[in-house]
Amino acid sequence: MSSFNFGIVGTGFIAGVVAGALARSDKATLSAVASRSLDRAKEFTTEYAGTPVEGWQALIARDDVDAVYIATPTVAKEEIALAAVAAGKHILVDKPFMDSASLKRMTDAAAAKGLVFMDATHFVHHPRTAAIQAAIPGKIGTPRSLHTRFYFPFEDRDNIRFDPKQEPAGALGDLAWYSARAMVEYLQPQGAISQVSVVADRDPDKGAVTRVVALVGFEDGAVSSFDTGWTCGSLLMDFALVGTAGVIEMDDFVLDVHDSLIFQNPDMVARYVHRTGVTNRTEFTEIPVPAKTGQHVSMVDNFADLAASGDAAGRAAYAEASRQTQSILDAVWAKIAG
Ligand SMILES: NC(=O)c1ccc[n+]([C@@H]2O[C@H](COP(=O)([O-])OP(=O)(O)OC[C@H]3O[C@@H](n4cnc5c(N)ncnc54)[C@H](OP(=O)(O)O)[C@@H]3O)[C@@H](O)[C@H]2O)c1
């Protein structure tokens, strides 16, 4: 039985996903769930686990909560995160953040108390991410550009995603976050952003940003394009990392087809494709990277391990990856917001 306990704030979609991950984890458990409504917390804990709690303030005060997972709309995240850290809790905060300044307040507060801050990006916890990072020099040389497309068909205009008061960056924060994080993990640009070009669409009624197409250049000559939104009738999660000696491609870079929050395909293995030389598709190399468990389960496992380890450098690395990701979103948002 694990002794590392998560409390969850929020009872919506992604709270259920992480509650499910905790049910599968052998390193962490769900001890309590806070909702603004005790009835909703009770309903949630009937399906998953934990003690239902009314209000996040009561949850962060509990002795049986070691870490707080914040699964609320973006506008509410910082206040809860800072209060949780003040109460001595590690924090797993779902992406995106209001802006880099808000994120810094959270990461600084956690660092000052020796607590874990981690954003809840699942794909970085899939072994495929580390496998590609290790393979890059040998397989594709120096990465020079990264092109990603992440479209998730979504039309529920009553959802928080379409409410700029709750999710100010709309599809940029919801989807392009992963494109920006892919830049951080795989392109690994050195130096500051040197240029940004962007085209964005807004929902005519709600005002939410629904589609963002952008080009981001860095001082070292690395460049990345992304095409993201809710406005395509098809799920797209396409990725091409172009290096001096070849290319690495995936068609599921955010949510792997084998075992992730939208896919359960036991017969399919996560993989990436390596292309080099003048070849046709029959000559591309498929490299499978099986995972022992789902990437969202690995996320809570890795969080529990990091909290237990007391590894300050490990904590700083997660916070730095969050900082770099949000800073890319901020640069693109500055162009959208004008
Ligand atoms: N990492 C990922 O893969 C991933 C995937 C999806 C979403 N997300 C992110 O997670 C966040 C939540 O998304 P979602 O789809 O789960 O939204 P959701 O279904 O609307 O759930 C949000 C929950 O937060 C609670 N809440 C709402 N307003 C609140 C407030 N002002 N203060 C405190 N709690 C509040 C609500 O629970 P109660 O009514 O019970 O209080 C609500 O159910 C978004 O920022 C989104 O970008 C991340």
Ligand as a Chemical Component Dictionary entry (heavy atoms), coordinates in Angstrom:
data_LIG
# 
_chem_comp.id                   LIG 
_chem_comp.type                 NON-POLYMER 
_chem_comp.pdbx_formal_charge   0 
_chem_comp.three_letter_code    LIG 
# 
loop_
_chem_comp_atom.comp_id 
_chem_comp_atom.atom_id 
_chem_comp_atom.alt_atom_id 
_chem_comp_atom.type_symbol 
_chem_comp_atom.charge 
_chem_comp_atom.model_Cartn_x 
_chem_comp_atom.model_Cartn_y 
_chem_comp_atom.model_Cartn_z 
_chem_comp_atom.pdbx_ordinal 
LIG N1  N1  N 0  -2.881  17.543 -18.947 1  
LIG C1  C1  C 0  -3.859  17.185 -19.747 2  
LIG O1  O1  O 0  -3.758  16.212 -20.511 3  
LIG C2  C2  C 0  -5.136  17.983 -19.740 4  
LIG C3  C3  C 0  -6.247  17.475 -20.401 5  
LIG C4  C4  C 0  -7.445  18.186 -20.316 6  
LIG C5  C5  C 0  -7.485  19.397 -19.648 7  
LIG N2  N2  N 1  -6.355  19.897 -19.066 8  
LIG C6  C6  C 0  -6.391  21.205 -18.371 9  
LIG O2  O2  O 0  -7.024  20.995 -17.130 10 
LIG C7  C7  C 0  -7.844  22.129 -16.808 11 
LIG C8  C8  C 0  -9.270  21.635 -16.506 12 
LIG O3  O3  O 0  -9.799  21.061 -17.685 13 
LIG P1  P1  P 0  -11.096 20.100 -17.641 14 
LIG O4  O4  O 0  -11.352 19.697 -19.030 15 
LIG O5  O5  O -1 -10.924 19.054 -16.617 16 
LIG O6  O6  O 0  -12.219 21.154 -17.161 17 
LIG P2  P2  P 0  -13.627 20.827 -16.472 18 
LIG O7  O7  O 0  -14.135 19.515 -16.946 19 
LIG O8  O8  O 0  -14.473 22.033 -16.661 20 
LIG O9  O9  O 0  -13.256 20.658 -14.932 21 
LIG C9  C9  C 0  -12.772 21.741 -14.147 22 
LIG C10 C10 C 0  -13.226 21.514 -12.719 23 
LIG O10 O10 O 0  -12.671 22.537 -11.898 24 
LIG C11 C11 C 0  -13.607 22.886 -10.879 25 
LIG N3  N3  N 0  -13.732 24.342 -10.922 26 
LIG C12 C12 C 0  -14.342 25.082 -11.861 27 
LIG N4  N4  N 0  -14.187 26.390 -11.600 28 
LIG C13 C13 C 0  -13.483 26.463 -10.458 29 
LIG C14 C14 C 0  -13.007 27.534 -9.668  30 
LIG N5  N5  N 0  -13.258 28.813 -10.006 31 
LIG N6  N6  N 0  -12.310 27.258 -8.552  32 
LIG C15 C15 C 0  -12.068 25.992 -8.211  33 
LIG N7  N7  N 0  -12.492 24.925 -8.933  34 
LIG C16 C16 C 0  -13.183 25.167 -10.040 35 
LIG C17 C17 C 0  -14.918 22.206 -11.201 36 
LIG O11 O11 O 0  -15.139 21.202 -10.235 37 
LIG P3  P3  P 0  -16.244 21.447 -9.106  38 
LIG O12 O12 O 0  -17.434 22.036 -9.806  39 
LIG O13 O13 O 0  -16.490 20.104 -8.566  40 
LIG O14 O14 O 0  -15.647 22.409 -8.112  41 
LIG C18 C18 C 0  -14.724 21.598 -12.559 42 
LIG O15 O15 O 0  -15.310 20.336 -12.682 43 
LIG C19 C19 C 0  -7.772  23.089 -17.995 44 
LIG O16 O16 O 0  -6.904  24.152 -17.710 45 
LIG C20 C20 C 0  -7.235  22.236 -19.120 46 
LIG O17 O17 O 0  -6.404  22.931 -20.037 47 
LIG C21 C21 C 0  -5.199  19.203 -19.093 48 
# 
loop_
_chem_comp_bond.comp_id 
_chem_comp_bond.atom_id_1 
_chem_comp_bond.atom_id_2 
_chem_comp_bond.value_order 
_chem_comp_bond.pdbx_ordinal 
LIG N1  C1  SING 1  
LIG C1  O1  DOUB 2  
LIG C1  C2  SING 3  
LIG C2  C3  SING 4  
LIG C2  C21 DOUB 5  
LIG C3  C4  DOUB 6  
LIG C4  C5  SING 7  
LIG C5  N2  DOUB 8  
LIG N2  C6  SING 9  
LIG N2  C21 SING 10 
LIG C6  O2  SING 11 
LIG C6  C20 SING 12 
LIG O2  C7  SING 13 
LIG C7  C8  SING 14 
LIG C7  C19 SING 15 
LIG C8  O3  SING 16 
LIG O3  P1  SING 17 
LIG P1  O4  DOUB 18 
LIG P1  O5  SING 19 
LIG P1  O6  SING 20 
LIG O6  P2  SING 21 
LIG P2  O7  DOUB 22 
LIG P2  O8  SING 23 
LIG P2  O9  SING 24 
LIG O9  C9  SING 25 
LIG C9  C10 SING 26 
LIG C10 O10 SING 27 
LIG C10 C18 SING 28 
LIG O10 C11 SING 29 
LIG C11 N3  SING 30 
LIG C11 C17 SING 31 
LIG N3  C12 SING 32 
LIG N3  C16 SING 33 
LIG C12 N4  DOUB 34 
LIG N4  C13 SING 35 
LIG C13 C14 SING 36 
LIG C13 C16 DOUB 37 
LIG C14 N5  SING 38 
LIG C14 N6  DOUB 39 
LIG N6  C15 SING 40 
LIG C15 N7  DOUB 41 
LIG N7  C16 SING 42 
LIG C17 O11 SING 43 
LIG C17 C18 SING 44 
LIG O11 P3  SING 45 
LIG P3  O12 DOUB 46 
LIG P3  O13 SING 47 
LIG P3  O14 SING 48 
LIG C18 O15 SING 49 
LIG C19 O16 SING 50 
LIG C19 C20 SING 51 
LIG C20 O17 SING 52 
# 
